[in-house]
Amino acid sequence: MNGFSKHELDEDAFGEKRNAEAGLKTFDAFPKTKPNYTTPSRRGGQWTVIIIAICTFLSIGELITWYRGTENQHFSVEKGVSRQLQMNIDMVVKMPCNDIRVNVQDASGDHIMAGMLLMKDSTNWEMWNEKLNQQSSGVTEYQTLNAEDTKRLLEQEEDMHAHHVLSHTRRNPRRKFPKTPRLSAKYPTDSCRIYGSLESNKVHGDFHITARGHGYNELGEHLDHKTFNFTHMITELSFGPHYPSLLNPLDKTVAYTEDHYYKFQYFLNVVPTIYAKGNNAVEKYTANPALAFKKSRNTIFTNQYSATSQSHALPENPYNTPGIFFKYNIEPILLFVSEERGSFLALLVRLVNVVSGVIVTGGWLYQLSGWAMEVLRRRRRGGYSQGVLNGRTHSAEDEE
């Protein structure tokens, strides 16, 4: 019929079989070609390998993204009534400990004798500088250690992510300050290390370091101005629970001065921050704000802050007070940084979409590239060739 039998061709390959399954085949949206009439090619094998490689690469990327989770940041008004704020400080001032006065004064009018609550150790500036901060001497201007160094900036950026913060806080559960290096004959005492944690009211305040007899009335305690030297080195300054592994904006900051009557000012804006890991962490905190202060491996409560500085020499008169002043402002907002992981079902849906999309796109590209190659091949031959069927040219016999 239609000349197919004369050339020993199977008519079933060009039409539907009349059997019981013929009705079901009308619902098949993906008609298949019989394997007898498909020919594997080298080009098709290469495309298959490329598509498999792309599917594998994208699937691994989806698995890694799902395993790491996604980070979300939410701002809200801090719930509850907070009364206390812990301040952690570790710094060195280039003056003897007996000549330094440390105090805190907040907006409520309370005065805290921080010098009695914090630890003071006599030390040497050069030794502390070399061993702990690895800073060379000879610098005479205000600077931040490695401020232009890309590595330090990247470390500070990492300390704003929940996964990094949670992993760092677990490495130092005791959260102690390092010991002061021992002095030797090579390094005489010329500085004072001030370190420790203290509790203050959670309101605007001023933490300041002044000289003996200046800033507060002390009978017989007036210190000669020529002995003033407020050159200082901040190893750590943070608010909230003490996590020494986290890098804050003023950590490893050094300020130098050659003037005796000099004033350093730092203006800080403190933002309460919660780092959490797990799904629906924000909803859980909203339902129970006490969750932020609960000891958990997956929830960390701390504070971030931004800092600006100003420093200048002062006229030597009783109305001016030289020293180091940290003016901090507590923001009424709460930053919630949560790391969440999607469901496994959502992962499967994404994997199916990725694989199917690559296969469909690859199939279309394969057909389009084959069509383009065929067109170029025909143009090179100077025209279209006659069709050939089963090794024989089309003739009048085929039309019978």
Secondary structure per residue as TSV (DSSP state, phi and psi in degrees):
chain	resnum	aa	ss	phi	psi
A	1	M	-	360.0	130.9
A	2	N	T	59.1	21.7
A	3	G	T	80.6	2.2
A	4	F	T	-74.0	-36.4
A	5	S	G	-68.0	-28.7
A	6	K	G	-68.3	-25.9
A	7	H	G	-104.8	17.6
A	8	E	T	54.3	45.1
A	9	L	-	-100.9	149.1
A	10	D	-	-86.1	114.6
A	11	E	G	-66.4	-23.5
A	12	D	G	-67.3	-22.3
A	13	A	G	-71.9	-16.1
A	14	F	G	-114.3	13.0
A	15	G	S	-162.9	170.2
A	16	E	-	-82.7	140.1
A	17	K	-	-74.1	142.1
A	18	R	-	-90.6	87.0
A	19	N	S	-141.5	-170.2
A	20	A	T	-68.1	-21.3
A	21	E	T	-90.5	-1.0
A	22	A	H	-62.0	-36.6
A	23	G	H	-67.9	-37.9
A	24	L	H	-69.3	-31.0
A	25	K	H	-67.5	-18.2
A	26	T	T	-68.5	-18.0
A	27	F	T	-94.0	-1.0
A	28	D	-	-78.5	113.2
A	29	A	S	-82.8	-5.8
A	30	F	S	-127.3	73.2
A	31	P	-	-62.1	140.4
A	32	K	-	-109.8	152.6
A	33	T	-	-96.5	140.7
A	34	K	-	-63.0	142.4
A	35	P	G	-58.3	-25.2
A	36	N	G	-65.2	-22.0
A	37	Y	G	-111.6	21.0
A	38	T	-	-116.9	140.0
A	39	T	-	-123.8	117.1
A	40	P	-	-62.7	144.2
A	41	S	-	-131.9	159.7
A	42	R	H	-65.8	-40.3
A	43	R	H	-64.4	-41.6
A	44	G	H	-63.8	-36.6
A	45	G	H	-65.4	-38.6
A	46	Q	H	-64.7	-43.7
A	47	W	H	-62.4	-37.5
A	48	T	H	-63.4	-43.2
A	49	V	H	-63.2	-41.9
A	50	I	H	-63.7	-43.9
A	51	I	H	-64.1	-41.2
A	52	I	H	-63.2	-41.3
A	53	A	H	-64.1	-42.5
A	54	I	H	-65.1	-42.9
A	55	C	H	-61.3	-42.2
A	56	T	H	-64.8	-44.6
A	57	F	H	-62.3	-47.5
A	58	L	H	-68.1	-34.7
A	59	S	H	-67.0	-41.2
A	60	I	H	-63.5	-39.4
A	61	G	H	-61.5	-40.9
A	62	E	H	-65.0	-38.6
A	63	L	H	-65.6	-41.8
A	64	I	H	-65.7	-43.4
A	65	T	H	-62.4	-40.8
A	66	W	H	-66.8	-39.6
A	67	Y	H	-67.1	-40.5
A	68	R	H	-74.2	-28.1
A	69	G	-	84.0	176.2
A	70	T	E	-117.5	146.0
A	71	E	E	-102.8	132.9
A	72	N	E	-123.8	143.7
A	73	Q	E	-120.7	130.9
A	74	H	E	-129.8	139.2
A	75	F	E	-110.0	139.9
A	76	S	E	-156.0	168.1
A	77	V	E	-75.4	133.3
A	78	E	-	-64.0	128.6
A	79	K	-	-88.1	157.4
A	80	G	S	79.7	-178.5
A	81	V	-	-115.3	115.8
A	82	S	-	-101.3	137.8
A	83	R	-	-120.3	-28.8
A	84	Q	E	-116.1	148.0
A	85	L	E	-135.9	123.0
A	86	Q	E	-88.7	133.1
A	87	M	E	-116.2	131.4
A	88	N	E	-115.7	127.2
A	89	I	E	-139.1	142.1
A	90	D	E	-147.4	104.2
A	91	M	E	-147.1	163.0
A	92	V	E	-124.9	129.4
A	93	V	E	-113.8	137.5
A	94	K	S	-83.4	57.4
A	95	M	S	-146.5	154.3
A	96	P	-	-63.8	150.4
A	97	C	G	-62.5	-32.2
A	98	N	G	-69.3	-19.7
A	99	D	G	-97.1	6.9
A	100	I	E	-113.8	141.3
A	101	R	E	-124.1	131.9
A	102	V	E	-121.4	126.4
A	103	N	E	-146.1	161.8
A	104	V	E	-129.7	131.4
A	105	Q	E	-130.4	124.4
A	106	D	E	-110.3	178.2
A	107	A	T	-67.7	-20.7
A	108	S	T	-79.8	-6.5
A	109	G	S	95.5	-1.6
A	110	D	-	-76.4	142.8
A	111	H	E	-115.1	128.4
A	112	I	E	-115.0	121.7
A	113	M	-	-77.3	82.1
A	114	A	H	-64.3	-25.2
A	115	G	H	-62.6	-23.9
A	116	M	H	-88.1	-19.4
A	117	L	H	-95.6	-27.4
A	118	L	S	-93.1	157.1
A	119	M	E	-85.9	145.1
A	120	K	E	-129.3	124.8
A	121	D	E	-126.7	132.7
A	122	S	E	-73.0	135.3
A	123	T	E	-148.8	-175.4
A	124	N	-	-118.0	133.6
A	125	W	H	-61.7	-49.3
A	126	E	H	-64.9	-41.2
A	127	M	H	-65.3	-46.0
A	128	W	H	-64.1	-37.9
A	129	N	I	-64.5	-45.4
A	130	E	I	-74.1	-42.7
A	131	K	I	-79.4	-37.7
A	132	L	I	-103.5	-34.5
A	133	N	I	-109.4	-11.7
A	134	Q	-	54.0	47.9
A	135	Q	-	-113.2	128.5
A	136	S	-	-74.1	154.1
A	137	S	S	-86.1	172.9
A	138	G	-	100.3	-0.6
A	139	V	-	-89.4	132.8
A	140	T	-	-116.2	3.3
A	141	E	S	-119.3	160.9
A	142	Y	-	-61.4	133.7
A	143	Q	E	-157.1	161.1
A	144	T	E	-106.4	134.3
A	145	L	T	-60.2	124.7
A	146	N	T	57.8	33.6
A	147	A	T	-63.1	-30.7
A	148	E	T	-95.2	1.7
A	149	D	-	-80.0	128.1
A	150	T	H	-64.0	-34.8
A	151	K	H	-62.4	-43.1
A	152	R	H	-67.1	-39.2
A	153	L	H	-64.7	-37.7
A	154	L	H	-67.7	-37.5
A	155	E	H	-64.9	-40.3
A	156	Q	H	-67.5	-34.3
A	157	E	H	-68.0	-37.9
A	158	E	H	-66.2	-29.8
A	159	D	T	-73.4	6.4
A	160	M	T	-104.1	2.6
A	161	H	S	-104.7	142.2
A	162	A	H	-62.4	-44.4
A	163	H	H	-61.7	-42.9
A	164	H	H	-67.4	-42.9
A	165	V	H	-64.9	-45.6
A	166	L	H	-63.8	-39.8
A	167	S	H	-68.1	-35.8
A	168	H	H	-72.1	-40.5
A	169	T	H	-68.0	-25.2
A	170	R	H	-75.6	-20.9
A	171	R	H	-77.5	-21.6
A	172	N	-	-129.6	71.5
A	173	P	S	-68.9	-22.9
A	174	R	S	-80.5	-29.6
A	175	R	-	54.0	58.4
A	176	K	-	-105.4	155.5
A	177	F	-	-78.2	145.6
A	178	P	-	-67.9	156.1
A	179	K	-	-73.9	150.8
A	180	T	-	-73.6	130.4
A	181	P	-	-59.8	145.2
A	182	R	-	-73.3	143.7
A	183	L	-	-82.4	155.1
A	184	S	B	-136.1	177.3
A	185	A	T	-63.8	-26.7
A	186	K	T	-72.7	-28.4
A	187	Y	B	-119.7	93.9
A	188	P	-	-73.6	163.9
A	189	T	-	-73.5	123.4
A	190	D	-	-143.5	1.2
A	191	S	E	-142.0	173.2
A	192	C	E	-132.8	129.2
A	193	R	E	-96.6	126.3
A	194	I	E	-114.9	120.6
A	195	Y	E	-152.1	159.6
A	196	G	E	135.0	-173.6
A	197	S	E	-124.9	145.5
A	198	L	E	-143.1	153.6
A	199	E	E	-101.0	134.1
A	200	S	E	-136.7	171.0
A	201	N	E	-69.7	143.9
A	202	K	S	-83.8	65.3
A	203	V	S	-138.9	174.8
A	204	H	-	-58.7	139.2
A	205	G	E	-150.9	178.6
A	206	D	E	-140.0	112.7
A	207	F	E	-99.4	120.3
A	208	H	E	-136.6	151.3
A	209	I	E	-121.5	117.9
A	210	T	E	-125.3	178.4
A	211	A	E	-91.1	158.6
A	212	R	T	-61.3	126.1
A	213	G	T	88.5	4.2
A	214	H	S	-127.1	129.9
A	215	G	S	98.3	-33.6
A	216	Y	S	-135.2	149.1
A	217	N	-	-75.2	115.8
A	218	E	-	-131.6	116.5
A	219	L	T	-66.9	125.9
A	220	G	T	69.6	16.7
A	221	E	-	-114.7	17.8
A	222	H	-	-71.1	130.4
A	223	L	-	-104.2	143.0
A	224	D	-	-63.0	134.3
A	225	H	G	-64.8	-26.8
A	226	K	G	-68.7	-15.2
A	227	T	G	-91.9	-2.7
A	228	F	-	-70.8	138.2
A	229	N	-	-158.3	98.9
A	230	F	-	-95.5	23.1
A	231	T	-	-59.6	130.7
A	232	H	E	-144.0	163.3
A	233	M	E	-135.4	120.8
A	234	I	E	-99.9	109.9
A	235	T	E	-81.6	-37.9
A	236	E	E	-154.5	138.4
A	237	L	E	-145.5	114.4
A	238	S	E	-144.9	165.0
A	239	F	E	-124.9	142.7
A	240	G	S	96.6	-164.5
A	241	P	S	-56.1	146.4
A	242	H	-	-81.7	114.2
A	243	Y	-	-124.5	90.1
A	244	P	T	-66.1	-18.3
A	245	S	T	-79.0	-14.8
A	246	L	S	-84.1	141.8
A	247	L	-	-98.4	120.0
A	248	N	-	-102.6	164.4
A	249	P	T	-57.3	-35.9
A	250	L	T	-95.4	0.6
A	251	D	T	-64.6	137.9
A	252	K	T	59.9	46.1
A	253	T	E	-107.1	136.5
A	254	V	E	-125.3	134.8
A	255	A	E	-130.1	126.8
A	256	Y	-	-111.6	150.4
A	257	T	-	-152.8	145.6
A	258	E	S	-104.7	-6.4
A	259	D	-	-87.7	143.3
A	260	H	S	-80.7	-41.8
A	261	Y	S	-96.3	86.2
A	262	Y	E	-135.4	149.3
A	263	K	E	-129.3	125.9
A	264	F	E	-107.6	132.7
A	265	Q	E	-128.2	134.2
A	266	Y	E	-123.4	128.9
A	267	F	E	-110.5	118.1
A	268	L	E	-116.9	137.8
A	269	N	E	-114.2	110.6
A	270	V	E	-95.0	130.9
A	271	V	E	-120.4	116.4
A	272	P	E	-60.3	136.5
A	273	T	E	-137.6	139.0
A	274	I	E	-120.6	127.2
A	275	Y	E	-106.7	128.8
A	276	A	E	-139.8	153.7
A	277	K	E	-128.6	129.8
A	278	G	S	131.6	156.7
A	279	N	T	-73.2	146.5
A	280	N	T	59.4	34.5
A	281	A	H	-67.7	-38.0
A	282	V	H	-65.9	-42.8
A	283	E	H	-63.5	-37.2
A	284	K	H	-66.4	-40.0
A	285	Y	H	-67.9	-39.6
A	286	T	H	-61.6	-38.7
A	287	A	H	-74.1	-31.6
A	288	N	-	-142.4	90.0
A	289	P	G	-60.7	-23.6
A	290	A	G	-64.8	-11.6
A	291	L	G	-61.5	-30.3
A	292	A	G	-65.6	-28.9
A	293	F	G	-101.4	4.0
A	294	K	S	-83.2	136.4
A	295	K	-	-70.3	116.9
A	296	S	B	-150.5	147.8
A	297	R	T	-72.4	-18.9
A	298	N	T	-108.8	8.4
A	299	T	E	-138.8	125.3
A	300	I	E	-127.5	127.6
A	301	F	E	-105.7	126.4
A	302	T	E	-151.1	-165.3
A	303	N	E	-139.2	139.4
A	304	Q	E	-105.8	159.4
A	305	Y	E	-151.8	153.2
A	306	S	E	-105.8	152.9
A	307	A	E	-136.6	139.3
A	308	T	E	-129.3	156.7
A	309	S	E	-134.6	157.0
A	310	Q	E	-151.7	137.7
A	311	S	E	-146.7	145.3
A	312	H	E	-166.7	158.2
A	313	A	E	-78.6	151.1
A	314	L	-	-117.4	148.3
A	315	P	-	-66.8	143.1
A	316	E	S	-82.7	90.8
A	317	N	S	-146.7	164.2
A	318	P	T	-65.7	-13.7
A	319	Y	T	-86.1	-13.1
A	320	N	-	-109.5	140.8
A	321	T	-	-121.0	113.5
A	322	P	-	-79.3	161.1
A	323	G	E	149.1	-162.5
A	324	I	E	-120.1	121.2
A	325	F	E	-123.0	129.8
A	326	F	E	-114.7	106.1
A	327	K	E	-99.1	115.1
A	328	Y	E	-114.2	143.8
A	329	N	E	-123.3	126.8
A	330	I	E	-92.1	119.3
A	331	E	-	-78.9	143.0
A	332	P	S	-83.5	12.5
A	333	I	E	-107.8	163.3
A	334	L	E	-125.1	129.3
A	335	L	E	-100.6	123.4
A	336	F	E	-112.8	113.0
A	337	V	E	-108.1	112.8
A	338	S	E	-121.6	143.5
A	339	E	E	-111.7	118.5
A	340	E	E	-122.2	153.2
A	341	R	-	-122.5	131.0
A	342	G	-	-68.0	169.7
A	343	S	-	-72.4	160.1
A	344	F	H	-68.5	-32.3
A	345	L	H	-64.7	-40.4
A	346	A	H	-64.1	-35.5
A	347	L	H	-63.0	-43.7
A	348	L	H	-62.5	-40.3
A	349	V	H	-62.0	-42.9
A	350	R	H	-65.2	-38.6
A	351	L	H	-65.4	-42.2
A	352	V	H	-63.1	-41.8
A	353	N	H	-63.4	-41.1
A	354	V	H	-65.1	-50.3
A	355	V	H	-65.2	-46.9
A	356	S	H	-64.8	-39.8
A	357	G	H	-63.0	-41.3
A	358	V	H	-66.6	-41.0
A	359	I	H	-65.5	-46.4
A	360	V	H	-63.6	-46.0
A	361	T	H	-63.0	-41.4
A	362	G	H	-63.6	-37.9
A	363	G	H	-63.6	-43.7
A	364	W	H	-64.4	-43.5
A	365	L	H	-63.6	-37.1
A	366	Y	H	-63.6	-45.3
A	367	Q	H	-67.2	-41.9
A	368	L	H	-66.0	-40.3
A	369	S	H	-66.7	-37.7
A	370	G	H	-64.7	-41.0
A	371	W	H	-64.8	-41.6
A	372	A	H	-64.8	-41.3
A	373	M	H	-64.3	-37.7
A	374	E	H	-67.1	-40.5
A	375	V	H	-63.1	-43.8
A	376	L	H	-64.5	-37.8
A	377	R	H	-65.1	-41.6
A	378	R	H	-68.5	-36.8
A	379	R	H	-66.8	-35.1
A	380	R	H	-66.3	-30.7
A	381	R	H	-79.3	-10.1
A	382	G	T	87.4	17.0
A	383	G	S	157.8	-176.2
A	384	Y	-	-96.1	136.7
A	385	S	-	-87.1	159.3
A	386	Q	-	-73.5	149.8
A	387	G	-	-71.2	148.0
A	388	V	E	-124.7	130.5
A	389	L	E	-123.6	118.4
A	390	N	T	56.7	38.8
A	391	G	T	80.9	0.3
A	392	R	E	-124.5	145.3
A	393	T	E	-74.4	157.5
A	394	H	-	-71.3	131.3
A	395	S	-	-135.9	177.9
A	396	A	G	-66.9	-25.5
A	397	E	G	-65.0	-29.6
A	398	D	G	-73.6	-17.7
A	399	E	G	-86.5	-11.1
A	400	E	-	-71.2	360.0
